[in-house]
Amino acid sequence: MMDALQFNGDMTPKAQNLTSLIGSRICHDLISPIGAISNGMELLSLSGAMAGPELALIEDSVAQANARIRFFRLAFGIADAAPVTEAEVVEILRGYAGGARVSLGFHVTGAQPRNEVRLVFLAILCLETALPFGGKITVHREADHWHISGISDRVQSSTPAWRALLSGQLPEEITPGTVQFVLLPEGAGDLGRMLTVDKATDGITIRF
């Protein structure tokens, strides 16, 4: 079943821009201290002053925090048409998916516009909520159209946020965990893209 969306959100361009600026500012201010912690942990490891499973646990946590901030910076920050290299996108997705129940596959070659990659990342965040028991998310691009698919034996798309996305309306209640369901259709509209959702028994595909 294919559902074409025409989102009727009420956020003004000024409000959208302010939201993205806040996201960029938070991620920008956090990335430096986390990078410093990572460098400090590396020095401790090389000096032998600290070793063992405790150090490995801290290093892993720092790496995950760094990866998630990079992901969120692109998903929620200011994005223009400047290109993002394939290597950078793959690196961010690999770090973001590290240790997660959902695996990510990016099957697009070459640099891509940052504002389009931002929509891909928001779509991934939406699909993650439909795969709470694990699964696989894959990203493809055919000509000028993106296809982001989430596949799992147990797909949950009956939440208020998903119903709102399918109907093209704002969720009755927007939470920190569902803000992507507002930003994705609005972002697609800003780029003049028609957002569609194809639901099947074992997965969901978001296209724009």
C-alpha positions as CSV (number, residue, x, y, z in Angstrom):
1,M,0.0,0.0,0.0
2,M,1.4,3.4,-1.0
3,D,0.4,6.5,0.9
4,A,1.3,9.9,-0.6
5,L,1.9,12.5,2.1
6,Q,1.1,16.1,2.0
7,F,2.2,17.4,5.3
8,N,0.2,20.1,6.9
9,G,2.6,21.3,9.6
10,D,2.5,24.7,11.1
11,M,6.1,25.5,11.9
12,T,7.3,28.7,10.2
13,P,10.5,28.8,8.2
14,K,12.0,31.0,11.0
15,A,11.0,28.4,13.6
16,Q,12.5,25.5,11.5
17,N,15.7,27.4,11.1
18,L,15.9,28.2,14.8
19,T,15.4,24.5,15.7
20,S,18.2,23.5,13.3
21,L,20.5,26.2,14.7
22,I,19.9,24.9,18.2
23,G,20.7,21.4,17.1
24,S,23.9,22.5,15.4
25,R,25.0,24.5,18.4
26,I,24.4,21.7,20.9
27,C,26.2,19.1,18.8
28,H,29.1,21.5,18.0
29,D,29.6,22.3,21.6
30,L,29.6,18.6,22.7
31,I,31.8,17.2,19.9
32,S,35.0,19.0,21.2
33,P,34.9,17.9,24.8
34,I,34.1,14.3,23.8
35,G,36.9,14.4,21.3
36,A,39.2,15.6,24.1
37,I,38.1,12.7,26.4
38,S,38.8,10.3,23.5
39,N,42.3,11.7,23.1
40,G,42.9,11.5,26.8
41,M,41.8,7.9,27.0
42,E,44.2,7.1,24.1
43,L,47.1,8.7,25.9
44,L,46.3,6.7,29.1
45,S,46.2,3.5,27.1
46,L,49.5,4.2,25.4
47,S,51.2,5.2,28.7
48,G,50.0,2.1,30.5
49,A,48.6,4.2,33.3
50,M,45.2,2.6,32.9
51,A,44.3,-0.7,31.3
52,G,41.8,-3.5,31.5
53,P,38.0,-3.9,30.8
54,E,37.2,-0.6,32.5
55,L,39.3,1.4,30.0
56,A,37.8,-0.6,27.1
57,L,34.3,0.2,28.4
58,I,35.0,3.9,28.7
59,E,36.6,4.0,25.2
60,D,33.6,2.2,23.7
61,S,31.2,4.6,25.4
62,V,33.1,7.7,24.2
63,A,33.2,6.3,20.6
64,Q,29.5,5.7,20.6
65,A,28.8,9.1,22.0
66,N,31.0,10.7,19.4
67,A,29.3,8.7,16.6
68,R,25.8,9.6,17.8
69,I,26.6,13.3,18.0
70,R,27.9,13.3,14.5
71,F,24.7,11.6,13.3
72,F,22.5,14.0,15.2
73,R,24.4,17.0,14.0
74,L,23.6,16.1,10.5
75,A,20.0,15.0,11.2
76,F,19.0,17.9,13.3
77,G,21.4,20.7,12.4
78,I,21.5,23.2,9.6
79,A,21.9,21.5,6.2
80,D,22.5,23.1,2.8
81,A,23.2,21.5,-0.6
82,A,27.0,21.2,0.1
83,P,28.2,17.7,-0.7
84,V,28.9,15.0,1.9
85,T,31.3,12.3,0.8
86,E,30.3,8.7,0.7
87,A,33.1,7.8,3.1
88,E,31.8,10.3,5.7
89,V,28.2,9.1,5.5
90,V,29.3,5.4,5.8
91,E,31.6,6.2,8.7
92,I,28.9,8.1,10.6
93,L,26.3,5.3,10.0
94,R,28.8,2.6,11.0
95,G,29.6,4.3,14.2
96,Y,25.9,5.1,14.9
97,A,24.8,1.5,14.4
98,G,27.7,0.0,16.5
99,G,26.2,-2.2,19.1
100,A,22.6,-1.5,18.1
101,R,19.9,-4.0,17.4
102,V,19.3,-2.5,14.0
103,S,22.0,-2.8,11.3
104,L,22.4,-0.1,8.7
105,G,23.4,-0.6,5.0
106,F,24.2,2.4,2.8
107,H,24.2,1.4,-0.9
108,V,24.7,4.8,-2.5
109,T,28.0,5.7,-4.2
110,G,29.5,9.2,-4.5
111,A,29.0,12.4,-2.6
112,Q,25.4,13.5,-1.9
113,P,23.8,16.9,-1.0
114,R,23.9,17.4,2.8
115,N,20.2,18.5,2.9
116,E,19.2,15.2,1.3
117,V,21.4,13.1,3.6
118,R,19.7,14.9,6.5
119,L,16.4,13.5,5.3
120,V,17.9,10.1,5.0
121,F,19.0,10.2,8.6
122,L,15.6,11.5,9.8
123,A,14.0,8.6,7.9
124,I,16.4,6.2,9.6
125,L,15.3,7.6,13.0
126,C,11.7,7.1,12.1
127,L,12.2,3.5,10.9
128,E,14.2,2.7,14.1
129,T,11.0,3.2,16.1
130,A,9.2,0.6,14.0
131,L,11.9,-2.0,14.6
132,P,12.2,-2.2,18.5
133,F,13.1,-5.8,18.4
134,G,15.9,-5.4,15.8
135,G,16.1,-5.6,12.0
136,K,17.8,-4.1,9.1
137,I,17.6,-0.6,7.5
138,T,19.0,-0.2,4.0
139,V,19.4,3.0,2.0
140,H,19.3,3.1,-1.8
141,R,19.0,5.8,-4.4
142,E,17.6,5.4,-7.9
143,A,18.0,8.4,-10.2
144,D,16.9,11.3,-8.0
145,H,14.8,9.3,-5.6
146,W,15.9,7.9,-2.2
147,H,14.5,4.6,-0.8
148,I,15.0,3.9,2.9
149,S,13.7,0.5,4.0
150,G,13.3,-1.1,7.4
151,I,12.8,-4.9,7.5
152,S,12.1,-7.0,10.5
153,D,10.0,-10.0,11.6
154,R,8.2,-7.8,14.0
155,V,7.3,-4.3,12.6
156,Q,5.4,-1.8,14.8
157,S,3.9,1.1,12.9
158,S,0.7,1.6,14.8
159,T,2.0,4.3,17.1
160,P,0.5,7.8,17.1
161,A,3.7,9.1,15.5
162,W,3.4,6.6,12.6
163,R,-0.3,7.2,12.1
164,A,0.5,11.0,11.9
165,L,3.2,10.4,9.3
166,L,0.9,8.3,7.2
167,S,-1.9,10.9,7.4
168,G,0.3,13.9,6.8
169,Q,-0.6,15.6,10.1
170,L,1.3,16.7,13.2
171,P,1.3,14.1,16.0
172,E,-1.1,15.0,18.8
173,E,1.9,15.0,21.2
174,I,5.5,15.6,20.0
175,T,8.1,14.1,22.2
176,P,11.9,14.1,22.0
177,G,11.7,10.6,20.6
178,T,9.2,11.5,17.9
179,V,10.4,14.9,16.7
180,Q,11.8,13.3,13.5
181,F,8.3,12.5,12.4
182,V,7.7,16.3,12.2
183,L,11.0,17.2,10.7
184,L,11.1,14.6,7.9
185,P,8.0,15.6,6.0
186,E,8.7,19.3,6.6
187,G,12.2,18.8,5.3
188,A,11.0,16.9,2.3
189,G,8.5,19.7,1.5
190,D,11.3,22.3,1.7
191,L,13.1,20.4,-1.0
192,G,10.0,20.1,-3.1
193,R,9.9,16.3,-2.6
194,M,6.8,14.1,-2.3
195,L,7.2,11.8,0.7
196,T,5.7,8.3,0.3
197,V,5.4,5.4,2.7
198,D,5.0,1.8,1.5
199,K,4.0,-0.6,4.2
200,A,4.3,-4.4,4.0
201,T,4.0,-7.2,6.5
202,D,7.7,-7.4,7.1
203,G,8.8,-3.8,6.6
204,I,8.3,-0.2,5.7
205,T,9.9,1.8,2.9
206,I,10.1,5.6,3.0
207,R,10.7,7.3,-0.4
208,F,11.3,10.9,-1.4
